[in-house]
Amino acid sequence: MSLYFKKRSLLLLFWKITATLLSPLLPLYLRHRCKKGKEIKERLSERMGIASLPRKPENIIHFHAASVGEIISLFPIITAIYHIDHHQNFLITTGTLTSYRIVQKYCEEHPEFGAYIQHQFVPLDVPYWTERFVIYWRPSLSVIVESELWPNFIDALYKHHIPVVLLNARLSDRSFKLWYRFGKTAYALLSKFKWIAARSRQDQLNFKKLGVEADFLGDIKQIAPELAFDRTELEQLKVHFHNKSLWLAASTHQNEEVLIVKAHHQLQKKYPNLITIIVPRHPERAKEIIEQIGPMPRRSLNQFPDAQGLWLCDTLGELGLFYRLCDIVFIGNSFDVTPKGGGHNPYEPAKLNCVIASGNKIHNFVQAYQFLDQAVTIISDLNSLVAWVDDMLCNSDKRNAYAVKSLSLMGQQNEQAQQIALRLYNLKKDAS
């Protein structure tokens, strides 16, 4: 029996059949997403594996990532590969409009190697669609980031002898328990990767428990460039909020805004000029937030805080601006009141001289918070949030000490991008 067939399982076969049977309905699903503003009408065919760009004649390294943080983390690696080989071409696939716009903006800001980058939306995981994508683009190497494990897509790459890498691979203790129950399926899927680079030592150990070798080079989100911002806008906001006390609740999720507003009202008794900036992770929740809390000025409507002191910044891609405006940052998706929790990336504010706090539901970023250790404060409830913000507002020396500690820790990761880039480039060369 060939190695290809050994690396299959009944569960993966079931998924292949199910995806094939569902494929006639998926164009309807895509059109529905288009109506909701989650897809681009003219590019829907890409989601079915039909390319909208001519393939460059030279070899291509393909990167696929889901979230904005993952996409941003790839840019230093792509840059490092470009410096190894100025003629290397890249294909980046994403599944969301937000991630696509990040790629688009990056290419515009870096025209010297942006010309070597192409973008496509990743096809849905239908065998025929993924096969069509792989046959057309024929990458020399495919790099998948974190946990975007689409079986048919990976299978198509493997079947066509394209080496596949799982970069910044995540396998939390919770996920490991699930994967362990389906050990044969896990091995059949994960053993198709040429190289797995785990995000943390614990992730690496969990992969090895499944019988899959993984290396550890560190979390690539540590090497991501600083978030972009509009310099003119920052200067204008600094003038607007001159002599105001500011703090920021970033990437908040369902129900957390209620606690943030309660904290604001308590703090406002001591700091009458307090401005609390709320940046929801999903700006489309703005109406829901206002229905839950009451009216407040919205940045998307070009409104500024009134006497109430609250500001709902329901815009995309501006956290880099707000982290530079306000250095006291609470990171959301981490309080018990939000349905799932898990936290968000603390490296982004840590690079921008911010003092950081988070709730205790941070299971998606445990290693990041362990890395930052004493530079981050973990809080559990409304009272501890109020106490922390109060402490940071009135103790500038303590605030600066936390920020310096974060910057010092983040500065230790400068060589990681070059190490990963060289390993990927050599894998591509070996496969050529």
N, C-alpha and C positions, 0 to 999 in steps of 0.2 A: 504493500500500500504506500502511495506517495506521501511525502511529508505534508503536502497541502491538505490531503484528506484527513491526515491524523490531527490536524489543527482545526478540526471542525467539531461541533457538538450538536446534539438534537435541539437544544434551546436556540442556538444560533441559526440552525436550519429553519426552525419554527418562525424566528424573526424575519428571515429572508422571505419565506412564503407569505407571511402576514403583510409585510411591506409591499410585496408585489400585488397582492389582492386589493390592498387599499389604494394603490397608485391611481386608479381612475377617479377617485374622489379627491385626491390631494390638490389638483388644480383649483377646485372650488374653495378649498381651505386657503390656498395662496391668494386667490382673488379677495376672499374675506379679509385676510390680513392687509391686503393692499388698500381696501376701503377704510381700514382703521389706521392707515398711515404707517404700517409696519413693514411694508415692502414698496419697491419702486416698480410701477406698472411696466415700464419699458424693459425691465431686467428680470421679470418673473421667470423667463425661460432658463436663466442661470440656475434657479432652484430645481430645475429638472435636468441639469447637467449639460445644457446647451450653451456653449461659450458665446459671449458677446464681443470678444476681442480676438484679433489674430494672434496666434501663438508666436512668440519670438523664436527664431530658428536655433538659437544656442540653448545649452542646457539650463534647466530651471530648478531652483530650490523652492519648494512649496511650504508655506507656513499656514497653519489653521489655528485660530483662537476665537473664543466666544466673547469674553467680556472686554470692556474698555481697558481694564487694568492689565489683562493678558496681552492685548495688542500693543499697548504702550511699552510693556516689558520686552517685547521683541525688537524694538527699534535699535537699542544698543548692540544687539547680537547681529542684526542685519547690517548695521554700520560696520561692525568689526569684520564681517565676511567680505563686505565691499572693499575694505582696505586691504584684505588679503588678495582679492581678485577684482579689479576694477571693471571687469567685463561680465561678472556674474549677474544673471537675471533672477528675479524673485517673483513668485506668485503668492499673494496673501488672500486667503478666503476667510470670510466672516459670515455670521448668520443674522446680524442686526444692522439697522441703519446707523445707529450711533457708532458702532465699531467701524463701519465703512467710512463715516465722515472723519473719524480720527485718522484713518489711513490716508484719506484724500488730503486732509490738512497737512499731514506729515510730508507727503510728496510735494505739496506746494511750497512748503517751507524749506525743503532740502532738494532743490532741483538738480544738484550735482549727482545724486544717485537716485532721486525719485523717478528719473526716467527709466531706471532699470526695474521698477516695481509695477506689477499689474495687480488689479483687484478683481475678484469675482465673488458672488455670493455662493456659499457652499450648497451643493445639491442636497435635497432631502434624501434620507437613507433608503432609497429604493434601488435594488440591485442594478436595473438597467440604467438608471440615471447616474449612479456613481461610476458604473463601468464606462459610460459615455464620457464623463468628465475625465477619468483617468486616461483613456485612450487618446483623447484630444490633447491634453496638456502634457502627458508623458514626463512628469518631473523626474529629475535624477535622484531626488531625495524629498521625502515628505515629513514635515515636523508638525506634530499635533501637540497642543499645549494643554496641560493639566488633565481634565477629565472628559474631553470631548471624544468619547469612545463610541463612535457609530460603527457597528459591526460590519455592515455591508460596504461602507466606504473603506475601512481598513482592509477588508477582505479583497476588494478590487485592487488596491495598491499592492498587497502581498501577492496576489495571483499574477500580477504583471511584473513581478520581480523588482519592485521599487522599494528600496529600504525605507522603513518607517521608524520614526523616533517619537517617543513620548517624553516631552520636555516639561519640567516642573511638575512631574507626576504626583497626583494626590491620591492617597488611599488611607483615609482616616480610620481610626479604630472602629467606628460605627459602620463605615463602608466595608471594612475588612470582614466583619461578621457576616454581612450579607453575601459578599463574594465567596467567602469560605463555604457557605452552604451550597454554592454552585461551583465547586472547585474545578470540575472538568471544563465548564464553560469559561471560567476565568482564565484558566491556563490556555485554552484554545484561542482565546482572543489576545491575551497579553503576550504570549510567546511569538506572535507575529511581528513584534517590534524588534528592530535591530539593536536599539539602544533605549534604555529607560533611565532617565535622570530624575531621581526623586526630589521632591521639594524639601524634605527634611529627613533626619535620621530615622524618625518613627515611621514615616511613609516608606522609606527604604526597607526597614525591617518587615513591615506588613507585606510588601511585595515578595520578599524572600520567603515568608511563611506560606505564600501561595505557590512557591516553587519557581518564581520568576526572578531572575537577576536584575538588580537595579543599582546604579551608582548614585552618589550624593555629591552635588556641587553647590548646593544652596538654592534659596528661593530667588528666581529671576526677577521677582517684583522688587527686590532690593536694588537692582541695577537699573530700573526704569528711570528715564530722564524726569526731571521735575515737570510737573503739570504746566501746560501752557497757560498764558494769561494775556490780557490786553493791558499794556502798560499805561496807555492814556486813560482807560477806564479806571484803573487802580488809583492813579493820581487824583482823578475827579472824586472818587469815593472817599479817599483819605481826607480831602478838603471838606466834603459834605459831612463826614462823621467826626470832624475835629472836636476834641474835648468830650467825646462820647465814650462810655464804657461799652466794649463789644465782646460778645462771645458767640460761638458758632456751633450749631447742631448739624452735623454733616451726614448725608446719606441715611436720613431717617426713614423708618418703615411704619407700617400701620400701627396706630395707637401710641407710638412714641411721641408724636407731636403734642398730644394731650399733656404728657408729663413735662415736656419741654416748656410749654406755656405756663403750667403751674409753677415750675421752677422760676420762670421769668417774673411772675407776679410776686413771689416771695422775695426774690433778689432786688426787685425794683423798690422795695421799701427802704433798702439801704443805699441803692444806687438809682436815684430818680432819673438820671439821664441814660439808663441802660438800654442798649439795643441788642436784641436777641435775633440772630439770623438763622433761619431754618431752611436747609437745603434738602428736600426730599430726594431719595434715591430715584424715584420715578416721578418726574414732574407732572405727568398726567393725573396724579392723585390730588392735584391742587384743590379741585372742587370738593372732593371727599373730605380733605383736611379742613376746609372752611366750613363745610356743613357740620363737622364734628366740633370745631372750636369756636367758630364765629368769624366775622369779617376781619381781614387784615390786608395790608398793602401787598401787592404781588409784583415782583420784578418783571415778569413776563408782560405785564400791562404798563410798564415804565412808571410804576408807583414807588414811592419811598416811605419809610416808616413815619407814622404820625405820633401823637402823644402817647399812644399805647406802647410804642417801643418795639413792636414785633415786625418782622420782615420775612415774608415767604418768598424765597428765591427759587421759583419753579421754572428754571431754565436748565438747559443741558450744557455740559462741558465747561462750566465756570468754577469748579472747585479750586482750580489753581489760582484764580482771582481771589476767592474768599479766604483761602488759606494764607494768602499774603496780606490781606486786609486785616484779618483777625487771627491772633496767635493762640487763642484759647479755644480748643476744639474738642467737642464730644463727638465720637463716631457712633452712628446708629446701627440699627439691626442687631442690637445687643442687649436690650432690656427684656425682661420676662414677658412684658405685655405684648410684644410683637409675636405673631403666630409661629414663625420658624426660628428666627434669630440666626446666629452664626458669625455676626460681625462683618466688618469690612476692612480693607487694606489700610493699616496704620503707617506704612512706609511713606505714602504720599505726603501727609502733613509733617512727618518726622524730618523729611528733607527740606522743609520750608520754615524751619525755626519755630515750630508750633509746640505748645505743651498739650498733651493728649490724654483724654480719658475715654473709657468705654464701659458699657455694661458688662455683665459676666457671661453672656451667651455668645462666646467667641470661638465656637468649636471649628469653624472653617478657617480660622487664622491663629490657632493656638501657637504654632511655631513662631509666627511673626511677633506675637506679643511676648513670648518667652525670649526671643532675640532682643527685643527692646527693653525687656525686664524692668529695671528701676526707673526707666524714662517714661513709663506709662502708668496711669492710675486706673485701677479697676474698681468701679462703683456698682452698687447693687440696687439702689432705689432712689426715690425722689429726694429724700433728706440728704443722702450722701452726694447726690448731684449738686444740690444747692450749696452744700458745705464746700465742695471742691471748687466750684466756680467762684464763690466768695473768696476762698483762699488764694486763688490765682489772680483775681482782680486786685486784691489789696497787698499782695506780696510779689512785687516785680523781681526781686532777687531770686526767689524760689522758682518763679516762672522761667527766668533765664537759665537757671541751673538745669532744669528739666530739658529745656530746648537744646542746650549745649551737649548734654549727655546723648540725646537722640542723634544730633548731627555727628558726633564722634563715632557712634556705633554704625551709622549709615556709611561713613567714609571708609570703612574697612573692606568694602566689597568691590573695589575698582577693577580687579583683575578677572572677575568672574565672566564678564561678557567675552573677553578675549579667549578664555579657556574653552567656553562652550562653542564659540565661533570656529575655532581651530578644529575641534572634534567633529563638528558638523561638516565642515569643508572637506576634511579627510575622508569621512564616510561617503560623501558625494563622489570624491575622486576614486575611491576604491570600487564604487559601483559603476563608474563610467567605462 
